[in-house]
Amino acid sequence: MERKIKILLVVTQSDWGGAQRYVFDLATNLNKEKFTVIVAAGASPDGELFRRLKEKSIRTIFLQNLRRSFGPFANLKFTAELRRLIAAEKPDIVHFNSTNAGVFGPPAAKIFPAAPPAPKVVYTAHGFPFNEPGIFKKILYVPLEFFAGFFRDKIICVSEADRHSALKYRIAPPGKLAVVHNGVDPNFPFFSAEEARRRLGISLRNGELLIGAIVNFYPNKGLEYLIDAAALVLKNRPNVKFILVGAGPEKEKLEKQIRNLNVQNEFSLLPYQEDGGRFLPAFDVVVSSSVKEGLPYALIEAALAGRPVVAADTGGCGEIVKDGETGILVPAKNPEKLAEAIEALIGDEKLRKRMGEDARRRAEKEFAIERMIGETERVFENLATDGF
């Protein structure tokens, strides 16, 4: 019997977000006849990722020194903790996800391996941190990513945009880079528009349209630009409501902005919903105002839900949204252009329907989870063949 390939999946936090969903999808969908999977994460031993994985009988390990915040002493402790884990588990491949795990983990796995030979190292870039606004991010993270690149055998980029960034900043040579788009089950269990709105407690007047997103309230989501755009739209289109469903550290700041613009009757922040993508049919138009993205699941799900999208052209958003065909792309940090695009869709029901239908067909073909899993398995098998 052919020996199984042992994969240790490592992600910085055990809460729920795009990177955690990716890890969950890999852990639960990789071919069980070929792969054995363990998932390790930091932040909390009781995070939602761990809870969901345990329900699927996937083994999990809490790394108490792996944290999102940047701290040299904590990161040194994490590298020591990781080396002990690798020595105990002897994985064939360690697959890192998210920045802190992906920067500090690879050297720990490769330098003076605790259990020779050293495992192969894979890193998935869910949007490089140096692509976020601010020169400080570039000054800090370009050298760190460059250094870590020496210890990575393969870097999976979730978008062509990330691959171009890696080449631009010389994070790795072309041969180390592979593009594997995120994927979603084409049979994703959406609520109907009526049921989604009922569960969210949303009531609309006759002919009123709902614009918004399921989103984390994080700085890189650029939600302040969406709120500014909404204020512009509402001056011309009173028969519209804006809703954001989610949670995060920016909530109070966003609520204050909404009050200052006096749009609190038309713009609401609703609480986080588990499996929030199921609620996307509630919206007539889905909006992404991010200033930094990898390849967002939310936009793939919006397409599968048959909803047209207005998106800031950041990261891999333009690889999901075909401008003028399945949605409208606008420059990032530009409320005026965002408002213009939203108004264009508000005013044309036939356009919304056509774009939504085209988006669904394209997502089912290009962004199916089976495709993502198959391409990732090939990356693992090629690396493992070199090591066996």
NORWO-V382848 format. One record per residue. N is the residue number from 0. SS is DSSP state (helix for helix, strand for strand, loop for the rest). PHI is phi as a letter, one per 20 degrees, with the letter a starting at -180 (none if undefined). Layout:
BEGIN
<<N SS PHI> <N SS PHI>>
END
This chain:
BEGIN
<<0 loop none> <1 loop f> <2 loop f> <3 loop f> <4 strand e> <5 strand e> <6 strand d> <7 strand d> <8 strand e> <9 strand c> <10 strand c> <11 strand f> <12 strand d> <13 loop e> <14 loop f> <15 loop d> <16 loop a> <17 helix f> <18 helix f> <19 helix f> <20 helix f> <21 helix g> <22 helix f> <23 helix f> <24 helix f> <25 helix f> <26 helix f> <27 helix e> <28 helix d> <29 loop f> <30 loop g> <31 loop f> <32 loop e> <33 loop d> <34 strand c> <35 strand d> <36 strand c> <37 strand c> <38 strand d> <39 strand c> <40 strand b> <41 strand d> <42 loop m> <43 loop b> <44 loop f> <45 loop d> <46 loop f> <47 helix f> <48 helix f> <49 helix f> <50 helix f> <51 helix f> <52 helix f> <53 helix f> <54 helix f> <55 loop e> <56 loop m> <57 loop e> <58 strand f> <59 strand c> <60 strand c> <61 strand e> <62 loop d> <63 loop f> <64 loop d> <65 loop e> <66 loop c> <67 loop f> <68 loop f> <69 loop e> <70 loop b> <71 helix f> <72 helix f> <73 helix f> <74 helix f> <75 helix f> <76 helix f> <77 helix f> <78 helix f> <79 helix f> <80 helix f> <81 helix f> <82 helix f> <83 helix f> <84 helix f> <85 helix f> <86 helix f> <87 helix f> <88 helix e> <89 loop l> <90 loop f> <91 loop f> <92 strand c> <93 strand d> <94 strand d> <95 strand e> <96 strand c> <97 loop m> <98 helix f> <99 helix f> <100 helix f> <101 helix f> <102 helix e> <103 helix e> <104 helix f> <105 helix g> <106 helix f> <107 helix f> <108 helix f> <109 helix d> <110 loop e> <111 loop l> <112 loop g> <113 loop f> <114 loop c> <115 loop g> <116 loop f> <117 loop f> <118 loop f> <119 strand f> <120 strand c> <121 strand d> <122 strand c> <123 strand d> <124 strand e> <125 loop e> <126 loop n> <127 loop f> <128 helix f> <129 helix f> <130 helix e> <131 loop f> <132 loop f> <133 loop o> <134 helix f> <135 helix f> <136 helix f> <137 helix f> <138 helix f> <139 helix f> <140 helix e> <141 helix f> <142 helix f> <143 helix f> <144 helix f> <145 helix f> <146 helix f> <147 helix f> <148 helix g> <149 loop f> <150 loop d> <151 loop d> <152 loop e> <153 strand b> <154 strand d> <155 strand e> <156 strand d> <157 loop e> <158 loop b> <159 helix f> <160 helix f> <161 helix f> <162 helix f> <163 helix f> <164 helix f> <165 helix f> <166 helix f> <167 helix g> <168 loop e> <169 loop l> <170 loop f> <171 loop a> <172 loop f> <173 helix g> <174 helix f> <175 helix e> <176 strand d> <177 strand c> <178 strand d> <179 loop c> <180 loop f> <181 loop g> <182 loop c> <183 strand c> <184 loop f> <185 loop g> <186 loop e> <187 loop g> <188 loop e> <189 loop f> <190 loop f> <191 loop f> <192 helix g> <193 helix f> <194 helix f> <195 helix f> <196 helix f> <197 helix f> <198 helix f> <199 helix e> <200 loop m> <201 loop d> <202 loop c> <203 loop d> <204 loop f> <205 loop g> <206 loop n> <207 loop f> <208 strand d> <209 strand d> <210 strand d> <211 strand r> <212 strand a> <213 strand e> <214 loop b> <215 loop f> <216 loop e> <217 loop d> <218 helix g> <219 helix f> <220 helix e> <221 loop l> <222 helix f> <223 helix f> <224 helix f> <225 helix f> <226 helix f> <227 helix f> <228 helix f> <229 helix f> <230 helix f> <231 helix f> <232 helix f> <233 helix f> <234 helix f> <235 helix d> <236 loop c> <237 loop f> <238 loop e> <239 strand c> <240 strand c> <241 strand d> <242 strand c> <243 strand d> <244 strand d> <245 loop r> <246 loop b> <247 loop q> <248 loop f> <249 loop e> <250 helix g> <251 helix f> <252 helix f> <253 helix f> <254 helix f> <255 helix f> <256 helix f> <257 helix f> <258 helix f> <259 helix f> <260 loop e> <261 loop l> <262 loop d> <263 loop f> <264 loop e> <265 loop d> <266 strand c> <267 strand c> <268 strand d> <269 strand d> <270 loop f> <271 loop g> <272 loop c> <273 loop f> <274 loop l> <275 helix g> <276 helix g> <277 helix f> <278 helix e> <279 helix g> <280 helix f> <281 helix f> <282 loop e> <283 loop e> <284 strand c> <285 strand d> <286 strand c> <287 strand c> <288 loop d> <289 loop f> <290 loop e> <291 loop b> <292 loop b> <293 loop e> <294 loop c> <295 loop f> <296 helix g> <297 helix g> <298 helix f> <299 helix f> <300 helix f> <301 helix g> <302 helix f> <303 helix f> <304 loop f> <305 loop m> <306 loop d> <307 strand f> <308 strand c> <309 strand d> <310 strand c> <311 strand f> <312 loop e> <313 loop c> <314 loop l> <315 loop e> <316 helix g> <317 helix f> <318 helix e> <319 helix e> <320 loop e> <321 loop e> <322 strand g> <323 loop n> <324 loop d> <325 loop d> <326 strand r> <327 strand c> <328 strand e> <329 strand c> <330 loop f> <331 loop f> <332 loop m> <333 loop c> <334 helix g> <335 helix f> <336 helix f> <337 helix f> <338 helix f> <339 helix f> <340 helix f> <341 helix f> <342 helix f> <343 helix f> <344 helix f> <345 helix g> <346 loop e> <347 loop b> <348 helix f> <349 helix f> <350 helix f> <351 helix g> <352 helix f> <353 helix f> <354 helix f> <355 helix f> <356 helix f> <357 helix f> <358 helix f> <359 helix f> <360 helix f> <361 helix f> <362 helix f> <363 helix f> <364 helix e> <365 helix e> <366 loop c> <367 strand f> <368 helix f> <369 helix f> <370 helix f> <371 helix f> <372 helix f> <373 helix f> <374 helix f> <375 helix f> <376 helix g> <377 helix f> <378 helix f> <379 helix f> <380 helix f> <381 helix f> <382 helix f> <383 helix f> <384 helix f> <385 helix f> <386 helix e> <387 loop e>>
END
